[in-house]
């Protein structure tokens, strides 16, 4: 949050007024129910003070994905909260982007498949693939952007990609930050890209893709996901 910028304090009354506005607009009972459920979930998980700032929704999105919620569910939650935040005049705090590609061309991984991938990686002792699976699934970082995942960025909690250079970044939830930093320390990586070869060079994209595909086979998850 920028210096001097007031946070949006969420209250049950603010949620109730917004939900009533949806009813007044003739929204379906299902939509009202889904939005209320999403807002209740957010309110319950906000820290003491119940404040929303610029970093709140990106961090919450990453947390939901880490818990294994599908992209569709996370998008529904974000749509509800973005609408709620905009209703109260705090559009600067809205989260950005949809997790599913336009047109739904690429099949999305389910919660069960995601957890199966993590379990397979742990059981096979493939720590790097385990961390890569978490990173790709919960942040939206691509294989092409992997060299941007640096010790400096992880320490700060924000991965600066090209979009980040325009004032945006990819936020990391605290659990993944700690795992990545521990991994880097054990490998003697003190700065620069977290994922490197034994010679200290950034890992090849083809090697990363091959290792993820192999994990998909081990976990019986369709590789195209």
Secondary structure as UniProt FT lines:
FT   TURN            3..4
FT   STRAND          8..9
FT   HELIX           12..24
FT   TURN            25..26
FT   HELIX           29..45
FT   TURN            48..49
FT   STRAND          51..52
FT   TURN            54..55
FT   HELIX           56..66
FT   TURN            67..68
FT   HELIX           71..87
FT   TURN            88..89
FT   HELIX           91..93
FT   HELIX           102..104
FT   HELIX           111..123
FT   TURN            124..125
FT   HELIX           127..139
FT   HELIX           143..148
FT   HELIX           151..156
FT   STRAND          158..159
FT   TURN            162..163
FT   HELIX           164..166
FT   STRAND          170..171
FT   HELIX           174..186
FT   TURN            187..188
FT   TURN            198..199
FT   HELIX           205..219
FT   TURN            223..224
//
